[in-house]
């Protein structure tokens, strides 16, 4: 709860002994508590969660807040596919249970579900430029 509410700034919703609901940018997140921790991953796949911001300012504000609160970045803010219709900013945080949380902002909204002629999905290595 500390990571999500105090760290990310989520609004706390309903809460039980085993789960809690959280609000972040108009989206509901549900966190289930467990005593068994997930194994650490070696990379972002296959297990991560993503949330898209509609404005670059809101995306950057969350990245700034995460830095200010000392949250663990799994990947620092990066601009991917610059100069293309799929250009977007992305960063990953790692929660205390080793879940990876990805936060994105797309320069062109059409890239969220469209731009099907752009074949790059996921890691592209050489296309990443640090912000």
N, C-alpha and C positions, 0 to 999 in steps of 0.2 A: 504494500500500500504506500509505503514511504517513497519508493521509486516513482510510482505513477502519479500520486497526488502531490507530494512535496517537490519531486523532481521534475516531471513532465508538466505539471500544472493541470492534471485532469480533475474534473469535477467528480466527487464521490457520489455515487447513486446508492442503490440498494446494496446491502451487505449481509452476509451470513458467515458462519464459521468456516465455510469451504469455498466461498466465491464472493466476488464483488463486481458491481457494474460501475463503469467509469464513463464520463463524457469527455470527448476531445474533439474540438472543431465541429461540433454538431453530429459526431459519430459516437455510437455506443461501443465500448470495449467491455468484454467480460473476462475477468481473470479468475481462474480456478486454482485454488491453493492445493498443494500436494506436498507430502513429506519427502517424496522421492524426486530428486533433481534430475532434469534431463541431462543427457550426456552432452559435453561440449562438442560443438561442430568444428569441422575443418573447412571453413568456407561458408558462404551464405546459403548454399543449397544442401538439402532440400527444404529445410525448415526455417521459414521466416514469414513475417506478417508485414504487409505494406499498407500505408495510408497516403493518399494523394491530397496535397493542399491546392486550393484554387488560386492562391496568390503567392508570389515569390516572397513578399514581405512577411507573410505568416509563416512560411517554411523557414525563412532565415531567422525569424524571431524564436522559433522552437529550437533551432540549432544553437542560437546564442544562449537561450535559457539552459539547455542541456550542458553547455560548457560552464556557465556560471554556477550551476548546481553540482558540477563535478560528476555528471553521469558518464558511464563508460561508453565511449564511442568504439564500435566494432570497425566502422569505416568512417573516416572524416568526410565532411561535406565535399562533394565532387560534382563537377558538371560533366555529363555524359553526352556523347554524340553532338558536340558543339557545331553550329552551322547547318544542322539538318532539321527536318521537320520533327524528329524524335528527340530533340534537345531537351534535357531535363537536369535538374539538380537532385541529388540523392545523398542521404547519409543513413548509417545504421547505428542503432544503440543496442546494447546487450543488457537485458534485465537481470535481476539477481538469480533467476532460474535458468540462465543461459539461453533464453529465447531471444532471437534477433528481430528487431523492429526496424523496418525501413520507412523512411519519410521522403516523399518525392514532391516535386513541383515541375510541371511540364510547361515549357514556353508556349507550345501550341496545344490547346485542349484536344484537337483532333487526334493527337498521338496517343491519348489514353486508351482508346479502343479502335482507332482507325489507323491511317497511314500504313495500310497493309503491304504496300510495295517496299517498305523499309524492313529488311529481313533480320536485323539485329535484335535479339531478345536476350536479356541477361548480361552476363559479363562479356565485355568486348576488349578488355585489356588496354590496347593501345589507344582506344578512343576516350580514355578518361583523362581529364585535365583537372588538377586540384584547383579549388576556388580560392 
